[in-house]
């Protein structure tokens, strides 16, 4: 019961503190926001406790015919989903983490298992993808922020792969390609800004030039948003219409900014009519459970009901990145639709039909029997041959040292989706090696604890700071606890029989996009720097 009380207390304190500070959105803005203002604002009835899965991680499926968002906890932004018979596949932005574009599978929409990482070649920071199937072949279209920027496509004949190398489609001035097929069989990519470009019949190149085809609905000038930024276009056909779903208002910034809007047309070629009920979804009050909600895809569930997936930030936990949310859809008599989940703070009836294909998620604990790059671990900004640094043998991860510190060592990282957790590992180092455990946002913003044979090194604010003496030598157990942004470290030199708390604590609530940029999350992980290598054994993770 301890976990339940803490979760309820955290939600209550969040609502009280925001109200006391007078931070809530004005009532006039809430009234003008459309159907996304449903629910109780997160300040009413406390939701039930989450069910727990691998390593005590929270899962959406409550096991009683209901679910509680997030659908995918932790950083799973810009969700793109496709149906293939009884199977559903979903992928997300993976930015500078490689292997990337992890493809997940489900048959009931609530329990998802990772299949493979479709992208292994580093082409830059991977933004909002679109996964689809056409002509018996699977495709993922995605933009990459690099020099120069570009949009790419990868393809496979089987969802498990092998996936092709990325094919450069150009388009340096656009992001978020959304695949669509017209009533005449033509293939298109809809792009940011209301633009589109035609695709070749095989979907592996573009034809002609980018054209502007849609002027998105614009919110009132007095709403608090990050910027107009029409992006994430997704096309779905229902009945007599094509529906164009777009995100506007910016991705982060003010919690009331990001939103979902819709338009429709009887032809893929337009003209596009903006929905009179826009925005379909928008966070309207800082007391709500989920902030900055947007970037939606609509799809039909296994039982014929309709759903959408989009992302949002959990209130007060920007550090967890943008998490995937599931919202039920109702089609209305006027040929439009509503999203029925309100502010998503309460349980929702589970999707109809379908069957459970497996448990939700993946264990983050790792005995290193195998090296699951992509599905579990990712390198941050890896070089071409980064994977050669890592190998497993006799239940031990051997990680060759690289760089001088986390800033240039391409650490190995995980996606953890709970507000509180701890992880530990047995670490042994060669002479000249520095290694340790991290909470890592990016190369300029991280914290953690490392050691060499003589001294500890404290990582804080993306800098290497104190270097007190290390009494354990070149092997120790190290533990990191992140308890709702309060971070502590413990070490043991006798295999865990006794532990000593390290004399440096940290608070990391500011390690997020609105401080640093980059649209990332604070991720647990490990690193090896200097010369030689480090050996990691029995990595264990536990949500608190």
N, C-alpha and C positions, 0 to 999 in steps of 0.2 A: 504493500500500500504506500510505501514511501515515495516511489516514483510517481504514482497517481497524484498524491497531494502536491508534490513539487510542480508537476505540470500544470495543475489547476491554479496553484498559487502564482506561477509565472505568468499565466494568461491574465489573471485578475490584476496583478500588479502592473502589467503592461497597460491595460485599459485605464486603470486609475491614474497612473503617472501621466499619460498623455492628456487625459481630461483635465487633470489639475493644472497642467502647463498651458491649457487653452489652445492645444495644437490641432484640434479637430477641424475638419473642413467646414466652412460655413454651410448652414442649412440650405441656402439658396443653391449652392453648387450641388449638394446632395439631391435636391429635388430635380435638378436639371439633368441628372446623369443617366436617366433611362433605366432599363430593367436590371442593370447590374447592381442596383442598390438594395436588393433583397437581403433576407437574413436579419440577424439581430445585432449586426455591427460588432460582433465578437465580445460584447460586454454583458450578454445575458446568460443563458443557461450554459454551464460548463460542459464541454463535450466529454464523452467517455474516454478512458485511457486507451492509448494505442495498444494493439496487439504487438507482440514481439517475435522476431524471426531470428535469423543467423546472428550470433554475437549480441543478442538482445536488441538488435536494431528494430526500430519501429516499422510497421508495415501497414498499408492502407486497409486491407481486408480485415474487417472486424469478426468475420467468421459467423455472423448471425444474419446474413442477407443484407448487410450494410457495409459501407466503407467510409473512411475518414481521410480526407486529403492531408498530406500530399500523396499523390499516386506514386511518384518516384522521389524519395527524399534526397536532399543534397542537390548538388549542382547538376541538373538535367535540363538545360535551357533550350528554348526554340524547338520544342518537340515536333517531330514529323512522324505521322503514323499512316500505315497502309493496311488494307485488308487483302488477304490472298486466300480465298475459300474460307475455311474455318480458322485460319491462322492470321494473327496480327503481328506486324513488325513495326518497331519504333526506333528512331535514332535521334541524336541531339547534337548541338554544338559542342565541340571538344577543344576548341581554341588551340593552345600551344602544347596540349598533351598528346603524346604519341606512344603506341599506336592509337589511332583515333577513329571517330565515327563508329562507335560500338553499336551493333545492331542487337536489339532485344526482341524477345518473342513471348507471346501470350495467346491463350485461347479464351480467356474469360475477362480480359481487360484489367484485372486487378492484380494478378500474379505474373511477374515478368522475369525471364531468365536471359542473361547475356549469351549470345551465340558466337559472335566474332567481332573483331575490330576490322572494319573494311578498309581503312586507310593506314598504310604503313610509311609511305614516303612523305617527308616533311615538306609541305608547300606553303607554310605560314599558318597564322592563326585561323582555324576553321570556324566559320560563323554558320548561321542558320541554314541547315540542309533541307532537302526535300527527297524523301524516299518514295519510289513508285515502281510499278511493274507495267510493262508494255510489250506486247508481242512475245510473251514468254520469257522476257529478260528483265532482270532487276537493275534499277538505276538509282544512284544518289547524286543529286546536283547540289553544289555547295560553293559559297564564296570563300576566299582565303585572303586575309590581310597580310600583305608582304610588300616587297619592292620588286616588280610592280604588283598591285592588286590584280586579282583575276577571279573568274568563276570557272569551276571545274565540273567534270562528270566522271564517275567511276561506274563500272557495270560488272554484272556476274550472271552466269546462267543458273546458278544455285545460290540461294540466300546465304548459305554457309561459306560461299566462296569456292574457288579463289576469286577475289575481286581484282579488277584491272588496275594498272597504274592510272593516276589521275590524268585526264585529257583536258588541256587548257582550252577553254571556250572564249578567252579574252574577257570582254565586258568589264574593264577596270573601273568604270564609274558607277557600277551598280552592285547591290548585295541581294541576298535572300531570293535566289531563283526558285520559282514555284512551277512545277511541270503541269501542263494541261493539254487535253486532247479535244479538238473542236468537233462539232457535229459533222464536219466534212472529212474527219480523220486527220486533219493537220495537227502537228505537235508544236507546242509553244513553251517558252519560259516567260512567266510574268515576273517582273522585277520591281525593285524599290522605286518609289516615286510615281507609281501609276504607269510604268512603261512595260513593254514586252518585246520579245524577239522570236522569230520563227526558228524551229529546229528542223534539221534534216530528218528524213524518214527513219534513220537508225538512231536518232537522238544523240549523236556523238559530235555534232558540229552545228553551227548556226547558219542561217540563211538570211541574207539581206541585212538591214540595219535596224537598230532599236527604234521603236515608235512609241509615242505617248498616246495612251488609250483611255486613261481614267483619271479623273480629278477627285481625290478622296474627300469625304466629308470632313469638315473642320469644326473643332470644338469651340465653345465660346472663349473670347479673349481673356476673361477673368479667371479661368481655371488654372490651377497650379500644375504645370507640366514641365517636362525637360525640353521639349521642342516638338515640332510637327512630325518630322521623320516618318513618313509613310513607308512601311517596310513589311516583310514577312507575308507577301501575298500568297494565298492558297485558294485553289479553285475546287469546288465540288458541284456535281450536278444532282439536282433533286427535282423530280417532276418535269415541268416545262422550262425550268430555269437553270442557268449556271449562276452560282453564288461565288462572289469574290470576297474573301475574308482578309482584312488588312489590319495591321497594328499601327496606331498613331500615338503621339504624345511622348515619345522617347521611351527608352527601355528601363532606365533607373531614375536617379534624381528624386523629385518629390514622389512620395508613395501614391499620390492621386493622378500621376501623369499617364502612365501606360494604359492602353485601352484597346478594345476590339471593336471594329466597325465592319459593316457589311454593305455590299451592293449586289445587284443582280442584272442579268440580261438573258434574253432568249437565244442569243447567239454568242459564241466565244469571241466574236468580232465586235460586240457591243451593239448599241450604246449601253452604258452602265448606269443604272438607277440606284442612287444612294438610299439605304434603308431609312424610313422615317423614324425608326426607334433607336437610331444610333445615339450613343455607343451601346453596343450589346452587353459589354462587360466593362466595368471600371471600378477601381477602389475609390470610395467616396469619403471615407472617414478613417482617421489614423487609428481608431480603436478596433478596426477590422483585423481579422486574423492574417489576411494575405494582402500584401502591398504590390503595387506596380504590376497588375495582372494584364496579360496581353499575349499576342502572337499565337493565335488559335488555328487549329485544324478541325474541321467537322468530318464525321464519318458515321457509318451505320454499324451498330453493334450486332453481336451474334444472334440476338433475339428479335431483330427488326427495329429496336429502339435506336435513337440517335444520340450521339455524344460529341463532346469536343475535348481536346487536350490543349492546354496552354500553360504558361509558366507564371510564377509570381514569387516575390520575396516573403519569407515568413517574418511577421512583425518582430522588430528588434533583433533579427538575425540575418542581416545582410551578409554576414560571414558565411552562411550556408549556400550562398548563390541563389540562382533562380531554380525553383523546384517545379516539377511537373504536376499539374492539377487536372482533375477530371471533372467535367461539368455536364449534366444532362441537358439535352436539347428537346424542345417541343416545337413542332411546326404549327403555325397559326393559320387561321382561315384566310388571311390576306396574302398568304404565300410567303411570309417571312418566318422568322423563328425567334424563340427566346431561349436564353440559357437560364436554367431553373435552380441552380445551386446556391443562389444568393451570395453571401460573402464566403461560403465554403467552410465555415467554422464548425458546422454540425454534421453528423453522419447523414449519408445519402443512400437511398436504396440502390443495391448493386445492379449492374447490368444484367439483363435477362439472357438466358440461354448460355451457350458456351460450356466449356469444361476446363478444369484446372490442369494446366500442362506441367506444373511444378511449383515449388515454393517461390516466394518472392525474393528476388535479389540474389546476392552472393555473399558468402562469408568473407570478411576482411581479414580475419585471422589466417595465418599462412605458416604451415610447417615446412614450406619450400621443398616439398616432394617433387613439384613441377614449378615452372616459371610461367605464370599466366599473365604475360604482357598483353595489355589491351583490355581483357575482361576484368582484371583486378588491378594491376599496376600499370602506370603510365610514366614515361619519362617526360620531363618538362623541357621544351625547346631542345630536342635532341639533335645531335649531328647525324650525318648520314649513316655512320657505323656505330651509333650509340649502343645498339643492342648487343654488340660484341663485348661490352663491358660487363654484362651480367650473365651468370650461369649458375645452375644449381647442381649440387652433388652431395649425396649422403645427407639429405635434408638440411642443406646449408646453402644460402645465397652468397655467392662470391661476387662482389661488386668492385671492379677496378676503380681506383681513385681517379678523379678528374678535377681540374681546376684547383683553386685555393680555398674555396668556401662555397656555401650553397648558391651564392650569386652566379657562379660559373661552373657548377658541378653537375648540372642536369639531374636533380634528385628524382628518385622514384616515389610516386605519390598515389594516394587512394582517394575515392570520393566517400566521405562519411556524412550521413544525413541526420544525425541526432544533435540536439542542443547540448548534450553533455556526454562525454565518453573518455575512456583512457586506453592507452596502448603501450605495449612494452616489447622489448626485444633483447636477446642476448647478442652482444656486439663484441667482436674481436678484431684487432687491427694489426697491420704490419708496422714495423718501424717507419716513420715518415708519413704515416697516414693519419688523417683526422676524420672521424666519422661520428654520427649521432642521429638523433630523431628530431623531426621538424613539425611545425605547423606553418605551411608555406602558401602564401598568396601568389607572389611572383618573385622575380629575381631581385626586386628592390624592397619587398615587404614580406618578411618572414620572421619567425622566432623559433627557438629550440635550444638544444644543448648538445654539444659535441665534446670530444676528448681526443688527445693524443696520449702517448705513453707517460707524460709527466703532468699535463695540465688539462683542465676543462676549458672550453670556450663557450661563452654565452652568446647566443644569437638573439638580437632584440632590435626591432624596428628596421630589419634588413641590414643590420650592422653587427660586427663581431666586437664584443665588449669585454667584460671581465674574464680573467684567466687564472682562477684559483688553482691550487695544487690538486692533482688527481691521486687519491690514495689507492686506487684499484689497479693501476698499471694498464696493460693493453687489452684487458678483457673485463667486461662488466655487464650486468643487467641494467637497463635504463627504462624508466617509465615516465610517460607524459600524461597528465590529466588536464582536460579542457572542460571545466564545469561551468557552462554558460558564460564563457569568455574569461573565466578566472583560470589561469594556467599555472600548474605546479609541476616540479620534476623530482623524481626520486631515483636513487642509484643503489645498487647492491653489488658487493664484491664476493659474496659467498653463495651465489646461486639462488638468491631470493630468501634465504633464511632470515636475514635482517635487511632493513631498508633505511636509508638516510635521506631526509628531504634536503634538496639542494637549496642553498640560501639565495635564491633569486626567483621571485614570482612575477607574473606578468598579467596584464589585462589586454585583451585583443579584440574588443568589440569594434574598433576602428579599422581593422584589417579587411577592408572591403572596397567595392567598386566606387562608391560615392566619395571615398578618400583618395584612392589610388588610380581608379579607372581600370579598364581591361575586362570587365564583366566576368570575373573569375570568382572562386570561393577559397576559403581557408582550408587547406587539405593536409591531413596527416601524411607523413612520409619519412624517408630515410635518405642519407647521403653518405658519400665517401669522397674525400678530397685529399690532395697532396700527391704522394707517391705510394706505390704498392697497392694494396687492396684491403677491403674490410670484409669480414664474414658475419652474416646475420643469421641467427637461428631462432626458431620458435617465436615468430612475430604473433602476438595476441592482441586482439581488439575486443573491447566490451563497451557497449552503450550503457550509460548510468541511469 
